[in-house]
Amino acid sequence: MNDTFLKACRGEAVPYTPIWIMRQAGRYLEEYRAVRGKADFLTMCKTPELTTEVTLQPIDILNVDAAILFCDILIPCEAMGQGLEFHEGKGPILFPEIRDEETVNKLFVPDPEDTMKFVMDAIRMLRKELSDRVPLIGFAGAPLTTATYMIEGGTSKNFLNTKRMIFEAPDLYSTFMDKVTATITEYLKAQISAGAQAVQIFDTWGGIFSPEDFREYALRYVQIIIKDLKSAMASGSINQVPLIYFVGETAGLLEEIKTSGADVHGVDWRINLDDAISRLGDGAVVQGNLDPLSMFLPQDKIEERVKDVLKRAASAKGHIFNLGHGVVPQTPRDNVIALVEMVHRLSKK
Ligand code: CP3
């Protein structure tokens, strides 16, 4: 197997720097758009054959070193009892919005093999199809990021309702977050049991807080999940797999993030990787961190930036190359193919 990704996650020596790309299965690929033309997004997430097809596309097209399950962080919200729809051009809609005791009390902590069986079936199918070509990454949203969509009812500009719940009804927020945290913990355990060989926790909106509020209202729940997963690994009830924690707007929060308990920390592009590594401390394993929109530069300029990231990553115990956030739909696919080739060539030992 190409296990450079798993080795880098564990901080072991690798022949070259492995790379995968957040949102690597997506609309910038015409092959994805062809499948998407025949089925809506949620149908794709819920049909293991389609999930498998689009998950594998970037492995063949880009030559990346890991596959990431095609799904969405909002799938567990529906399993908890909330309505979920994706509207063309408007993004996700969740209803009713979780704003009071009544709506919080109606949510439940689902059995993932029951309510989200299609995800676990897709993982099992993917492991067969991949037959150890590259490792398969599973994922979930972090409790805070998941909760913002549930409270706001979709994407938000200033997270007014989330922060109002936190500041006006902190006990309600913590009751709600306990349910979200338990759901995500069980969901990740089920993904690992089904065959996920690493998992990433996406905390896209962690950066909406001051460091102190981030610790109290976001990180605390991530630490609970990671502790629970690590003890399940230690007791042998789930496989030992690397845990990756990605936070958007990383730079103001690194001293907090380093206490997450994760094996790998995702870093966005708003900070130089060597600064991030020194603030994360000895033995840091990092993932990142090219600006996703730098994919619109000419390829010689992309190459300069790749060299810079690789140079700055030298002080890390391990480095997985990635963009600092998801690849955007308008991205020229040839530049993404070129990026993977550059990372492999320029990092070769
Ligand atoms: O990385 C991958 O290739 C795996 C698949 C994946 C998707 N979403 C597919 C998707 C992953 C890991 C996600 C995570 C996700 N989803 C996050 C966290 C990471 C991030 O990007 O910040 C968030 C916040 C979501 C919620 C979400 N899903 C939004 C806000 C939207 C609408 C915006 C958009 O890009 O259209 C989605 C839809 C979505 N998720 C698409 C894809 C490929 C586009 C759906 C389509 O084909 O129309």
Boltz pocket constraint, residues with backbone or C-beta under 6 A from the ligand:
constraints:
  - pocket:
      binder: B
      contacts: [[A, 21], [A, 22], [A, 23], [A, 24], [A, 25], [A, 26], [A, 27], [A, 36], [A, 41], [A, 68], [A, 69], [A, 70], [A, 71], [A, 72], [A, 73], [A, 74], [A, 90], [A, 91], [A, 92], [A, 139], [A, 155], [A, 202], [A, 204], [A, 326]]
      max_distance: 6.0
